[in-house]
Every structure is written in structure tokens, then in C-alpha cells.
């Protein structure tokens, strides 16, 4: 018997939902519904300093207005710190305290990771230097030759990354005391039983690090599907930092227009092409997603 499908949408409440986030939400929702699965919502507010009051609630209201009903209770990362603490304790033999500040890391980096972060040279791997105190917690990645992570993305195909060369020893707990995204997302996916992760291609390069943590925690690796990201006129990924406008859907015609535009970005061919209600949109969009998956050979 096939394992029941459990997917999730996990936005960061650093501002209102924009078009780029809605693309990821729609893709994850459609994939769950196409597979007759469960679709969870998790609010990734572990970086509490960046969370905007009311943003998460606004996202939930918008998704509901667009007909994207989630299953189960909404999970908030800021309320799950004990889980991250416990996971870090379980892999303590593979972590170490780092006393380097941001400038020291920038000055000593051995390269830049695909996501733009500095590749840490392992300065504190063998212990903190004299007079240094812990600023962050890092995971020790395998040495070159044993550091290859390969997985199959349902859209992108085979993806390979060498952790020592391409990522370095990455942070699990930041200098500001917050748990890092890489650890929190892995722990939450394990705890929620997530089998399928559908999200933006900007997170494709994070996946090997997350798979490494899954293996350290003796957890299964979900299936992955990364969809194209929305970009602005300058070619920049649409985000709150690049001035992305909030999605609004004040009435049914506006909601249908937003949904149809988002579906068009994903490459969905709706039948009928102009649904006359939100329910009609989803009746057309779910089989259209199935046809798109078939084109990519990505049905499962």
C-alpha cells in the first residue's frame, strides 16, 4: 500500500502574501489534492524578529478566501522550540560551537554557496580559540569524498551537491539565539509526517543540507518538487525585499482573476479556460495539475 500523501505550505510571516508565495501555495495545494492527500499549513515564524504582527492571520484569511482549505490545525514554529532543542541534542556529536562573527566569516570564507551564503572554512571545528565564546551552533558536514548528496526533484530531475565544497559547516542555531531555518524545517517535516514537499525553486539548493539533517536524525527523506519562482521586471526573485505587492482578493471575480493568473504562471491549461466561480476554478485546476505532472513525468 502506498504511503498516504502529506504535503504542506510553510510561509514566513514577514509581510503579506505576494504573487511568488501564492505560486508556491497553489502548487503545493494542487499536488496534495491531486494525490487525494493532506495539505497542512505551517507558519514559519521561528525568526520572530522578522515577523510582522497580523501577517500570518492575513495569509490564512486570503488562502481561505481563495478556496484553499487546509487540513488539521495550523502549526507555528515559534511554539515548537523545544522540538528543535531536542533534535539538536540528538545530533550533538555532529555539531560544534562557533565563535566567529559575521565579519570574520566573510573575510575567511572559502567560497559562496548557491544561495549566496558564505561557505564557512571550519575555523572552530576543533574547538573555540582562546578568549572566544559560542556565537552560533554549526553542523559538521562530511569531508570531501563522503559529502555527496543526490536526490531526484520531480520537476528538475537529478540534483547533486557536495556539502563540504558547496555549503560547508552550516548554522543550526544563530548568534541571535534563534534556531536556523534548515533545522526547524527538517524537524517540523519529520514531526508532521510530511511525505511531499512542493515549494519554490529558490529553495532547491537548501534541499541537500536538509537531507543531510534528515539522515543524521534517522528520518526518511520526502519527495521534492520545486516550481519556478516569480521574478520582477529586473529579473529579481519576487519577494518582500524586492517590493512585491500583497495579493488581494476582495470579491469572487477578483479572487478568480488572481487564481487564474497564478495558474497561468504555473503553466496550467484550464478546461474551461475561464471558470465562473472559485469552486469551478479548482475543479478545472486539479486535473490540469495532473496533466502538467504527466508532461514532466512527475506524477509521484
N, C-alpha and C positions, 0 to 999 in steps of 0.2 A: 504494500500500500504506500502511495506517495505521502510524503510528509505534508501536513496542512500548511498552506501558504500564510505567512505573517509578514506584512510589509509595514512601512512607517514613513511619515513625513515629519521632519525634525527641524523646524525653522528656529532661527535665532531672533529673539525679540528686541533687536537693536533699532527697530523702526518698523513702520507699517509694511505689509506685504507688497512687493513690487512685481513687475511682469516676469522678471527672471525667477523669482521664488515661486510664482504661480505655475510656471512651466514645470518645475520640479514636483510641485504638489500634484498637478494634473497627471503627470506621467506615473507617479507612484500610486495615485488613486486608481487610475485606469488599469495598471498592471495587477493590482490586488483584486479589482472587481472582475477582470477578465479571467483570473485564475480562481474565482469564487473563494477568495481568501479574506483575511482580516486586514483592515487598514487602521493603524494606530497613529496617534499624534503625540509627539514628544516636544516639549518646549525646551530648547537648549539654551537655558539661561544660566549656565554654570559661571560665565563671566558676568557677574552681577553688576560690575561697574559699567558695562556697555548696554545693559538692559534699560529700555525706555518704558517708564510706567504706562500701562494700558496698551502697549503694543501687542502683547500676546493675546489679550482679550479681543482686540480689534481683528487680529488674524483669524481667530476662531469664529468670530461673527461673520467675517467675509466668506470663509470657506463654507459655512452653513448656508449663507445666502446664495452661494453658487451651486448648492446641491451636493456638496462633498461631505457627506455624513461620516464621521469616524466611528470606529468600534471601541468599546471599552472606555476607561477613564483616561483623561489627558494626564501625561506624566510630566513633571517639572524637574529638571536636573538639579536646580538649587536645593531641592528637598531630598536629594539622594547622595549627599556627600559621604555618608557612612559606607555606601557601597563602593565608592572609589577608593576610600581609605583601606577597606578590606582587600580589594583587588591588588592595590599597591603592596600591601603586606604579603600577599601570596607570592608575588614575584620579586620579593626584596633581594634575593640572591642575584637578580639580573639588573638591579638598579644601583645608582650611587648618587651621593650629594655632589652638587656642582656649586662652586663659589665664584664663578666668573660673572662679571656684569656685562651688560649689553655691548658696551664699547670694546671690552676685551674680546668678546666673542666675534664681533665684526672685524677687529684687527687681526685675529688669529684664524679666521675661518679658512677652510681648505677648499671652499667652493660654495656654490649656491644651489640649493635643492630646486627641483622643478617648480615647487610652489613659491619660490622666492626667498625662503628662509635660509639663514646661514648654516652651512654644514659644520658642525662642531668638531674640532680636532681631537677631542678626548683629553683635554688638559687635566681634568680632575678624575680621570678614570681610575687612577691608582691611589687616590686619597687627596684630601684637601691640603693645599700648601700651608706653610707656616702663616699664622695670623688670619687665615681665611675661615669664613663661616658659610654654612649652606645657604644658597640663594634659591636654588631650584633642585628638583629631583629628575635625573635622567635615566633612561633605559639603555643598557649596554647592548648594542646590536652585534651580531656575529662578525667575526673577522672576514676580510675579503677571501672569497673562495667558498665560504659557507653562508653567504649573506643573500643569496638569490631568492627572490620571491616572485613567483609566476602565478597568475590567475587568468581565468577566461572572463572577460567582460561580455555581456550578452549583446552589446552593440559594437564595442571597439575590437572585440576578439582577444587574442592572447596579449597580455601585458606583463613585462618583466622589469623588475627594478632590483638593483644591488644596493642593499641598505647601507653598507659601510661607505660606498662611493657616492651614492645618490642622496642619502639622508643623514647619515651619521647618528650619533647617540642623541636621540630626540627627547624633549622635555615631557615629563608626566605631571609634574607639579611646578607651577610657575613661581617666579620670585615674588609676585604679589599675593601668594597664598592660594590662588585658585587652581583647581585641577585642570589640566590641559584637555583640549577637545579630543585629542587622539585617545586618551584613556577613557574619558567619560562616555564617548560614543560607543566604544567597544563594550564596556561594562553594561551599558544600557541595552544594547542589542542582544547581548547574552542573556541578561536578566529577563527581557521581554520575549525571548524566544524568536527573534526576528530571523526569518529564513531568506528574505529577499530585500535587497537594498537598491532602490531606484532613486537617483539623485543627479545633480549637475556634474558635467564633465570637469569642472574646476576642482572637484574632489577626487578625481581619478588617481592623482599622484599621492594622495594620502592613503589610499587603499593598502599598498604593501606594508606600511607601518602598522595599520590596523590588523592586518592578517598576522603580522609578527606577534602582536599582543594577544590575539586570539590563541595562537599556538602556545605562548607562554602560560596562558590561563587554561590550556587544555580544553578549549571550546571549539565547536565546529565553525567553519567559515561559511557565511551566507553566500548566495548567488548575488552578483552585482550587475547593474545596468546603469550606465552613465549617459545622460542625454545632453545634447549640445546646450551651451549657455547662451543666453540672450546678450547681445552687445549693443552699445550705443553707437552713435554716428562716428565716433573717434576710434571705434574698434575695441573699446574697453568693455570688460565684463560689466553688465548692468548690475549695480549694487547701490547700497545706500551711500557709500563713499563717492560714487561717481554721479550722484544726483538723480538716482532712479526715482520716478514718481510713484506714489502709492496707487495701487489698484482700487478702483471704486466701482460699485455696482448698486446704484440707488434703487433701481426698479428692475423688473423682469427683462425688458428689452435691453437695458444696459448690461445686465448680467449675461444674457445670451451673446451679446456682442463681444464681451470680454472673453467668454468661454470659446467662442468661435475663432477669435484671433489667436488665442493660446493654442488651440488645436491645430491651426494652420502652421504655427511655428514648429510644432512637433512633426508636421508632415502628414497629419491625419486627413483622409478623404472621407468626408461625412456623406451619408446617404440617409435622408435628404441633405442637400448641401446647406439649406437654410432652415434649421429647426425653429419651430414657432413657440417653444417653451423650454424651460430648463430641463424638465424631465425628458422631452424629446431630444434635446442635445445629448444627454447621457445615453439614451437608447441608441443613438447613432454613433456616439464616440467610442463606446466599449467595443463593439465589433470592428470599428475602424482601427482601434489599437491592436486588436488581434491580427488584422491584415498587415499592419505595419511590422509587427513582430515576425510574421511569416516571411515578409520580404527580407528581413535581416537574419533569418534563421535563428531567431531569439525567442521562440515560444516558451522555453523553460531554461 
